[in-house]
Amino acid sequence: MPEPKQVTILGGGDESELSLLDILDHVLNAGVVLHGSLVISLAGVDLVYLGLNVVLTSVETALRQLPEGSLLQPRR
Amino acid sequence: MALLVYCVLETAGMPLPAGVAGAPVEVAQVGALQVLLSEIDPAVLAADAHRHALQFHAVIAAAFAESAVIALRFPTMFASRQEMAAEIAPKAAAFGKFLHHNRDAVQMEIRLSGSAEAATEAASGTAYLLQRQQLSRQLESAAAACRAAVAAHIRDWRQRPGKDGPRCYALLARDAVDAYRATMSTIALPAGVRAVVSGPWPANEFLELSQ
């Protein structure tokens, strides 16, 4: 069996599931947080907070639901 | 309706895709800076959050393809433009300085971890801890090797602990990305270490708001 590649380069036209995970990771974790802006409530329900929970727990679902070839990549 | 804010940039003249949930992307002026935003019903946003997170990324990626941006975390929302301006205005000087200095800069990332192939079942608790300690040293050594290898291409470097190993962030000129990738693709890492290189991303890790 060949040695697995030690270095994987993503974002150079390499559309893989891992890069989708990277994108979700960035969108959810790497953006700048402006104090007090992350949760918005409607009628006492933290809707966006609920939405975030959905994102954080359903990356696999997202991968299954996205149509093939719809992967969003940061453009160079 | 509420305002979903994507990113802050110097000038937003580039073509942009539709925003989250198909909402138009608007440009708002806050001091000398511009802000990309959409008017969104928060209930719509929460209904299909993972897809909306990717649409959020698509707007930022389109802006970032043409300009330095400060990407905001999904979902950054405000009840009104006044509230949004009040939050961003005190940071506008720091944002503006950062965007000006990093106009042509991007961020590349390296995620280091122990490879699954190298993981072996430890015979005891002590053996497990020793194995973890050895892996931690290998990962630190790999991070240092990566930094040394790409030193000629980068302007700055940050390193933070991650869940599976160090995360390394390199700040470099947009036109140095190909050389950076080429160098990283040939780097020799310690046995049992895996590296995932991604980017270019907005240079958020290098923004220091305390300045």
Interface residues (C-beta under 8 A of the other chain):
Chain A: P4 Q6 V7 T8 I9 L10 G11 G12 L18 S19 L20 D22 I23 L24 H26 V27 L28 N29 A30 G31 V32 V33 L34 H35 G36 S37 L38 I40 L42 L47 V48 L50 G51 L52 V54 V55 S58 V59 T61 A62 Q65 L66 L72 Q73 P74 R75 R76
Chain B: A2 V5 P42 A43 L45 A46 A47 A49 H50 R51 H52 A53 L54 F56 H57 A58 A61 A62 F64 A65 I70 A71 L72 R73 F74 P75 T76 M77 F78 A79 E87 I88 K91 S115 E117 R174 V177 R181 M184 S185 I187 L189 V193 R194 A195 V196 V197 S198 G199 P200 W201 N204 E205 L207 L209
